Amino acid sequence: MKLRNSSGSGVTVMNESARAFHIPSRLNATTPIELQGLERDDVKLMVLNRETGKCDHSTFKRLPDYLDEGDVLVLNNSRTLPASLKGKQGNRNVEVRLSRRRAKNTWEALVLGDFHQAGKHIEFPQGVTGRVKGEGSERPLIQLEFNRSGSELMDFIFKYGEPVRYEYIHDPWPLDFYQNVYGSVPGSVEMASAGRAFTWRLLQDLQDKGVGIGFIQLHAGLSYYGSDQWPHPRNHPEDYLIGSEAVMEILRAKNRGKRLIAVGTTVVRALETVMTAYGQLQPAEGITNLYISGDTPLRIVDGLITGLHEPEASHLDLLKAFISEERLKDAYQTALDKNYKWHEFGDMNLIL
């Protein structure tokens, strides 16, 4: 989840019954670490013990040191779309940010710009148009029906779209910087960024140690609507798919008393959705509205790899299912004191 502050001066954020945090703008990770002469797995790693609150500090490439033979990592193999489309409505420029595909030619989307008018077509390059046909799953999302569909529409998106970019990112980085190395199924409108720090070499090191690797899929929607509006998970459906190979890998580890470590909140949401729906892990495909908070019992996930989240975001509520709010706040203060970097190009947190 991303911190929004267009002024660049940093921002103070507050959660219920918690002290305020000031996140200075210098801790915004605005540049991919590869462009700084380093590797993706050179980002920092804060390792947090969910039972004691103890923090260790390392680098992400040392991740194998914190996992045991037989543990299993579950990653989201959804690939990022260039989901920001520039168009015109009359003589006004608008930006359309796609959020979730509803049908072959219809997406839930956010429309930004000087003004947009319901019922009037939005014109894009190459004769592509979109018509607002109703409200989305929650305001301010709308349903946008295109005059193209299927692979033709997807080709257009990849040719003319750009990655969704928030205020703290000053440069229009190419889409490759918003992809996880193992992402293979296009569908997310924002990168499932908990996996960004993995390299092929690190994945091999983990397998050499005997750590299992499983892949599921959840296509992530928009994480922020602008004007201090965040999605609420109960009104923010996302499509998921859990295949038989991942189920076998996970159950093999669990049956041996080993840990399941989710790479990202998207993986937690997908796996816990299946456990809630069926009472056991099994291959499944569907749409999830599951909201996970500190009051939610985790049925299968033992640990989590994630970035650093804003208190306003539901992602932070999900972390409270793993660790108490007070211990989480203490860890985040430590991350601030040690100059951890926020956002999708930033540093990582492992909760065990």
Stockholm file with secondary structure:
# STOCKHOLM 1.0

chainA/1-352         MKLRNSSGSGVTVMNESARAFHIPSRLNATTPIELQGLERDDVKLMVLNRETGKCDHSTFKRLPDYLDEGDVLVLNNSRTLPASLKGKQGNRNVEVRLSRRRAKNTWEALVLGDFHQAGKHIEFPQGVTGRVKGEGSERPLIQLEFNRSGSELMDFIFKYGEPVRYEYIHDPWPLDFYQNVYGSVPGSVEMASAGRAFTWRLLQDLQDKGVGIGFIQLHAGLSYYGSDQWPHPRNHPEDYLIGSEAVMEILRAKNRGKRLIAVGTTVVRALETVMTAYGQLQPAEGITNLYISGDTPLRIVDGLITGLHEPEASHLDLLKAFISEERLKDAYQTALDKNYKWHEFGDMNLIL
#=GR chainA/1-352 SS CCCCCTTSSCEEECCTTSCCEEECGGGBCCSCGGGGTSCGGGSEEEEECTTTCCEEEEEGGGGGGGSCTTCEEEEECEEECCCEEEEEETTEEEEEEEEEEEETTEEEEEEEESCCCTTSCEECGGGCEEEEEEECSSTTCEEEEESCCHHHHHHHHHHHCBCCCCTTCCSCCCGGGGSCTTCCEEEESSCCGGGTTCCHHHHHHHHHHTCEEEEEEECCCCSCCBTTBCCCGGGCCEEEEECHHHHHHHHHHHHTTCCEEEESHHHHHHHHHHHHHHSSCCCEEEEECCCCCTTSCCSSCCEEEECCCCTTSHHHHHHTTTSCHHHHHHHHHHHHHTTCCBSTTSCEEEEC
#=GC SS_cons         CCCCCTTSSCEEECCTTSCCEEECGGGBCCSCGGGGTSCGGGSEEEEECTTTCCEEEEEGGGGGGGSCTTCEEEEECEEECCCEEEEEETTEEEEEEEEEEEETTEEEEEEEESCCCTTSCEECGGGCEEEEEEECSSTTCEEEEESCCHHHHHHHHHHHCBCCCCTTCCSCCCGGGGSCTTCCEEEESSCCGGGTTCCHHHHHHHHHHTCEEEEEEECCCCSCCBTTBCCCGGGCCEEEEECHHHHHHHHHHHHTTCCEEEESHHHHHHHHHHHHHHSSCCCEEEEECCCCCTTSCCSSCCEEEECCCCTTSHHHHHHTTTSCHHHHHHHHHHHHHTTCCBSTTSCEEEEC
//
